[in-house]
Amino acid sequence: MQSKFGYNRTAITEFILLGLVETPELRPVVFLVFLFAYLVTVGGNLSILAAILVEPKLHTPMYFFLGKLSVLDVGCITVTVPSMLARLLFHKHTVPYGACLTQLFFFHLLVGVDCFLLTVMAYDRFLAICRPLTYRARMNQAVQRILVAVSWALAFTNALTHTVAIATLNFCGPNVINHFYCDLPQLFQLSCSSTQLNEMLLFAVGFIMAGTPLALIITSYAHVAAAVLRIRSAEGRKKTFSTCGSHLTVVAIFYGSGIFNYMRLGSAKLSDKDKGVGVFNTVINPMLNPIIYSLRNPDVQGALWRVLKGRRSLA
């Protein structure tokens, strides 16, 4: 029986990941750059986490969620970059079918939790600024844990749905992926069976899993902006909104790169631009987050300095 590509329906057992560069001379450079980026990202995010744990001033709901976000950033880059570095080091480009789907599942799981945590953090800022009198009651430790647990449950459902859906497709002919990790758009291109239902599922679930959180973030910050504008003091407005600036920057980068990556499924051919977007999603975003959250935050900066010097705050 012939597939839509004209290949016999013989199931493939592995994929070939071309990686970021095909020129052998450039591979050592790429290896060193991404190894450095990985170490910086892991070190930066773990430093943020350590600062939150040791600094009493940072034992608040906002930093509780930021600590979880730092762990997720370490997870996101760990799902993709170490395996890419191993392939560069050992000159091996093949990845088993099962390993490819496993990477797909964990990548979408962690990115999904990231998406919901950003929404929870926006809701936290809404309560802190717009409902300050009831903030502690509404955002107590039990509520914080429930919000994190619900985020994981929803993201798990999303990742499992896409993994099971992709597992129903036939892969019988070409098995070369022009990317450095396994993801939905690249696998759709290689399928010998129709991916129409899978693409419709991606758009439908994406609307629910990404569109709804984005709408909630925009709504939360619309109320925050209105509350900030009612503050008479310019200094007060600046101080209040500065706590939201870092979060808004992260949200803009996260959703901007994500929309560009998954809303182009109709393209006849995926290009090297998609590799650049992949680098942004898996490497640049997690590496930038610790910088963004600490750049304009004196409390985080002070805590990081004390962590580096091995001292605890007396506050």
KEMAR-929419 format. One line per 4 residues: number of its first residue (from 1); their letters; for each residue y, x, z of C-alpha. Coordinates in pm, 1 decimal. Each point is the difference from the previous one (the first is absolute). Layout:
NUM) a) Y,X,Z ~ ...
// end
This chain:
1) mqsk) 0.0,0.0,0.0 ~ 340.4,133.1,-93.1 ~ 307.4,5.8,224.5 ~ 354.3,-79.6,-105.8
5) fgyn) 44.0,375.1,-69.0 ~ -310.4,19.2,-216.3 ~ -206.5,198.1,254.8 ~ -348.2,-94.2,111.2
9) rtai) -8.7,-170.3,340.1 ~ -135.4,294.5,198.7 ~ 152.3,10.0,347.1 ~ 178.4,325.2,78.6
13) tefi) -60.1,170.3,333.5 ~ 311.4,216.2,22.1 ~ 356.8,33.2,-122.5 ~ 188.6,306.8,-116.0
17) llgl) 344.1,39.8,157.0 ~ 223.6,213.8,-221.5 ~ 241.8,69.0,285.3 ~ 369.1,73.6,-27.5
21) vetp) -21.0,289.2,-246.0 ~ -256.8,102.8,-257.1 ~ 135.6,353.3,-53.7 ~ -216.2,243.2,203.8
25) elrp) 292.9,236.6,63.2 ~ 195.4,-274.0,179.4 ~ -280.4,-109.6,232.5 ~ 58.4,270.4,267.1
29) vvfl) 369.8,-95.8,12.3 ~ -83.6,-370.9,32.8 ~ -254.6,82.2,270.9 ~ 253.0,195.4,208.2
33) vflf) 276.3,-259.7,-44.9 ~ -220.7,-290.9,105.1 ~ -161.3,193.5,284.1 ~ 349.8,73.9,132.1
37) aylv) 103.4,-365.4,-46.0 ~ -312.8,-117.7,182.7 ~ 54.3,233.6,294.9 ~ 369.3,-94.8,23.5
41) tvgg) -81.5,-371.5,-13.4 ~ -274.3,17.3,262.1 ~ 206.6,228.2,222.6 ~ 315.2,-211.1,-34.6
45) nlsi) -169.0,-330.9,72.5 ~ -204.3,135.4,290.6 ~ 320.7,150.7,141.8 ~ 166.4,-342.3,-14.2
49) laai) -303.2,-149.1,174.8 ~ 4.8,271.8,268.7 ~ 373.3,-52.7,54.3 ~ -53.5,-374.2,49.7
53) lvep) -282.1,61.5,247.6 ~ 183.9,254.4,217.9 ~ 353.3,-145.5,-4.8 ~ 50.0,-295.7,239.5
57) klht) 309.0,-113.0,-193.5 ~ -222.2,-63.7,-301.1 ~ -246.4,-225.4,184.3 ~ 139.6,-310.8,-172.5
61) pmyf) -151.3,-241.8,-253.9 ~ 189.9,156.9,-292.0 ~ -145.1,345.3,69.5 ~ -342.2,-145.4,80.3
65) flgk) -11.3,-129.5,-358.0 ~ 149.5,324.8,-133.9 ~ -282.6,192.0,167.0 ~ -254.7,-221.8,-174.1
69) lsvl) 183.6,56.3,-328.8 ~ -23.1,376.3,48.6 ~ -377.7,-24.6,48.7 ~ -24.1,-209.4,-318.0
73) dvgc) 201.1,256.7,-196.6 ~ -244.8,271.4,106.2 ~ -285.1,-226.3,-107.1 ~ 152.3,-85.8,-338.6
77) itvt) 47.1,360.8,-104.2 ~ -339.9,100.6,144.2 ~ -180.5,-257.9,-214.3 ~ 122.1,160.7,-324.1
81) vpsm) 130.1,356.7,34.2 ~ -287.1,192.8,171.9 ~ -252.0,-117.3,-260.9 ~ 241.6,102.5,-276.2
85) larl) 42.7,343.3,161.9 ~ -378.8,38.6,23.0 ~ -37.9,-76.9,-371.3 ~ 268.3,257.2,-83.9
89) lfhk) -160.3,259.9,224.6 ~ -356.7,-44.5,-123.4 ~ 87.8,-92.6,-360.9 ~ -194.1,-324.3,29.4
93) htvp) 146.5,-313.1,-157.5 ~ -279.4,-253.0,46.3 ~ 2.5,-265.9,270.4 ~ -298.6,-232.8,66.7
97) ygac) 48.7,-369.3,-75.1 ~ -48.8,-92.8,367.5 ~ 245.6,265.2,120.0 ~ 258.4,-127.1,-248.2
101) ltql) -26.9,-356.2,131.5 ~ 6.0,126.8,360.0 ~ 324.4,186.7,-66.7 ~ 142.1,-312.6,-165.3
105) fffh) -90.3,-212.3,304.1 ~ 150.5,231.4,262.4 ~ 314.0,65.1,-204.8 ~ 71.2,-373.4,-34.1
109) llvg) -93.3,-59.3,364.3 ~ 251.4,255.5,130.6 ~ 273.9,-94.1,-247.0 ~ -52.7,-366.4,91.1
113) vdcf) 40.9,68.1,372.7 ~ 308.6,207.3,-85.8 ~ 144.1,-298.5,-186.2 ~ -52.7,-239.3,291.8
117) lltv) 123.4,247.7,260.3 ~ 327.4,38.4,-190.1 ~ 32.8,-378.8,20.7 ~ -75.9,0.6,371.9
121) mayd) 262.9,269.3,53.3 ~ 258.4,-212.7,-182.5 ~ -91.2,-295.6,222.2 ~ 36.8,226.3,304.8
125) rfla) 352.9,97.1,-109.8 ~ 83.1,-368.7,-57.0 ~ -106.5,-90.9,354.2 ~ 172.8,302.2,156.3
129) icrp) 333.8,-64.2,-170.9 ~ 7.3,-376.2,-52.2 ~ -198.5,-116.0,306.5 ~ 71.3,270.6,260.7
133) ltyr) -38.0,-228.6,304.6 ~ -356.6,-98.5,-85.6 ~ -97.9,325.7,-174.3 ~ -213.6,144.5,280.2
137) armn) -189.9,-324.4,47.5 ~ -61.4,-54.8,-372.4 ~ -95.4,361.1,-70.3 ~ -211.4,85.1,303.8
141) qavq) -298.2,236.1,-17.4 ~ -249.1,-280.2,-67.8 ~ 206.1,-122.5,-295.9 ~ 30.5,355.5,-133.6
145) rilv) -376.4,47.9,6.7 ~ -62.0,-338.5,-161.2 ~ 243.4,78.2,-283.7 ~ -171.4,335.1,-65.4
149) avsw) -346.4,-161.7,11.7 ~ 103.9,-276.7,-241.7 ~ 146.2,263.7,-234.7 ~ -332.3,184.7,-4.5
153) alaf) -199.0,-321.7,-52.5 ~ 212.2,-114.2,-295.3 ~ -2.0,345.6,-158.8 ~ -378.0,25.4,44.8
157) tnal) -45.5,-335.8,-174.2 ~ 223.8,110.8,-286.8 ~ -173.2,338.2,-46.0 ~ -348.5,-152.3,19.5
161) thtv) 92.4,-270.2,-253.1 ~ 117.4,253.0,-258.7 ~ -295.1,233.8,62.5 ~ -256.8,-276.7,-39.8
165) aiat) 180.9,-130.7,-310.0 ~ 4.1,344.2,-165.9 ~ -369.2,45.9,87.0 ~ -84.6,-304.8,-214.1
169) lnfc) 137.0,169.8,-313.5 ~ -220.8,191.1,-242.4 ~ 73.1,368.1,-58.4 ~ -218.3,110.2,-286.3
173) gpnv) 192.7,223.0,-236.1 ~ 299.1,226.2,64.2 ~ 14.6,135.4,353.0 ~ 303.8,230.3,-16.1
177) inhf) 286.1,-95.2,234.4 ~ 334.3,156.5,-86.5 ~ 107.5,15.9,363.1 ~ -70.3,190.7,321.5
181) ycdl) -146.1,-291.7,200.5 ~ -177.2,-330.7,-65.6 ~ 219.8,-308.8,-19.7 ~ -7.9,-344.2,-157.9
185) pqlf) 210.5,53.3,-317.5 ~ -204.9,303.6,-106.8 ~ -334.3,-172.9,65.6 ~ 112.2,-311.4,-188.1
189) qlsc) 58.2,219.3,-304.1 ~ -359.5,129.2,8.5 ~ -181.5,-328.8,48.8 ~ -218.2,-125.2,-285.1
193) sstq) 23.2,-358.0,126.8 ~ 305.7,-222.2,13.2 ~ 247.3,87.5,276.7 ~ 211.4,-312.1,-45.9
197) lnem) -123.1,-163.3,320.6 ~ 43.5,326.6,191.5 ~ 356.8,39.2,-122.6 ~ 77.5,-362.7,86.1
201) llfa) -148.8,61.0,345.1 ~ 213.5,311.8,43.2 ~ 317.4,-189.5,-89.5 ~ -89.3,-303.2,214.3
205) vgfi) -105.2,199.2,306.4 ~ 287.5,242.6,-56.9 ~ 245.3,-289.8,8.5 ~ -142.5,-116.6,331.7
209) magt) -58.9,342.1,157.2 ~ 316.7,172.4,-121.4 ~ 235.4,-276.8,-112.9 ~ -19.0,-195.9,325.0
213) plal) 62.5,304.8,224.2 ~ 289.8,107.0,-222.8 ~ 151.9,-349.1,24.4 ~ -35.1,11.8,380.0
217) iits) 162.8,345.5,11.7 ~ 293.7,-119.5,-212.2 ~ 39.0,-313.1,215.9 ~ -10.3,204.6,321.5
221) yahv) 263.3,243.2,-121.4 ~ 221.4,-279.5,-133.5 ~ 15.5,-134.7,355.3 ~ 49.9,352.8,137.2
225) aaav) 287.8,65.0,-243.0 ~ 164.4,-329.5,97.5 ~ -31.4,87.4,370.0 ~ 136.9,351.2,-53.6
229) lrir) 302.0,-129.6,-190.7 ~ 88.0,-221.9,297.0 ~ 42.3,309.0,218.8 ~ 372.8,68.0,29.1
233) saeg) -21.6,372.6,70.2 ~ -50.7,219.1,-306.1 ~ -178.7,254.3,217.7 ~ -225.0,-274.0,136.4
237) rkkt) -85.7,-118.9,-351.1 ~ -80.6,354.0,-109.9 ~ -218.8,70.8,302.9 ~ -190.4,-328.6,-27.9
241) fstc) -69.4,23.8,-371.2 ~ -87.8,371.6,14.3 ~ -327.8,-94.5,171.3 ~ -90.4,-199.2,-313.2
245) gshl) 115.9,246.1,-266.7 ~ -306.1,224.8,19.7 ~ -237.3,-294.6,-18.7 ~ 179.4,-149.8,-301.0
249) tvva) -21.0,334.9,-182.2 ~ -375.8,20.9,59.0 ~ -46.1,-363.0,-112.2 ~ 196.7,62.0,-322.0
253) ifyg) -205.3,310.4,-88.7 ~ -332.7,-162.7,92.1 ~ 50.9,-321.4,-195.5 ~ 180.1,164.9,-292.5
257) sgif) -283.9,240.5,-75.1 ~ -266.8,-262.1,69.3 ~ 149.5,-259.1,-236.5 ~ 37.7,258.6,-276.5
261) nymr) -363.2,106.5,40.8 ~ -173.7,-339.1,4.5 ~ 224.4,-217.5,-213.5 ~ -72.7,199.6,-318.3
265) lgsa) -360.6,-103.0,-51.0 ~ 73.9,-141.6,-342.8 ~ 74.7,346.6,-136.1 ~ -238.3,97.4,-279.4
269) klsd) -26.0,353.7,132.5 ~ 73.4,150.7,336.9 ~ 210.1,314.1,-36.2 ~ 79.9,308.8,204.4
273) kdkg) 287.7,-199.2,151.8 ~ -263.0,-186.8,199.6 ~ -109.9,330.4,152.1 ~ 357.8,54.7,111.9
277) vgvf) 9.1,-345.5,159.7 ~ -335.0,78.0,163.6 ~ 142.4,321.0,146.7 ~ 295.6,-199.7,129.8
281) ntvi) -226.1,-261.5,161.5 ~ -252.4,235.1,155.6 ~ 198.5,317.0,75.8 ~ 378.2,-41.1,-13.9
285) npml) 19.8,-326.3,198.4 ~ -208.0,123.1,298.3 ~ 184.0,334.1,-4.6 ~ 346.0,-160.0,-5.5
289) npii) -58.0,-255.0,276.4 ~ 21.5,244.4,296.7 ~ 314.5,152.3,-151.5 ~ 163.0,-338.8,-59.1
293) yslr) -76.4,-132.3,348.0 ~ 115.9,314.8,180.5 ~ 299.7,94.0,-215.9 ~ 251.2,-243.0,156.4
297) npdv) -175.7,-65.8,330.0 ~ 115.0,225.1,286.6 ~ -269.9,-134.1,235.1 ~ -278.8,98.0,-241.9
301) qgal) 166.9,334.1,-74.1 ~ 26.7,77.9,370.2 ~ -360.6,-100.7,63.4 ~ -121.9,211.0,-294.0
305) wrvl) 192.2,300.1,130.8 ~ -158.6,-41.9,343.3 ~ -346.9,-29.7,-159.2 ~ 58.3,322.3,-193.8
309) kgrr) 116.8,177.0,317.2 ~ -284.0,-145.2,204.6 ~ 227.1,-181.9,243.3 ~ -11.9,-360.8,120.8
313) sla) 304.0,-220.1,53.4 ~ 97.8,-64.5,362.2 ~ 142.5,-340.7,-90.4
// end
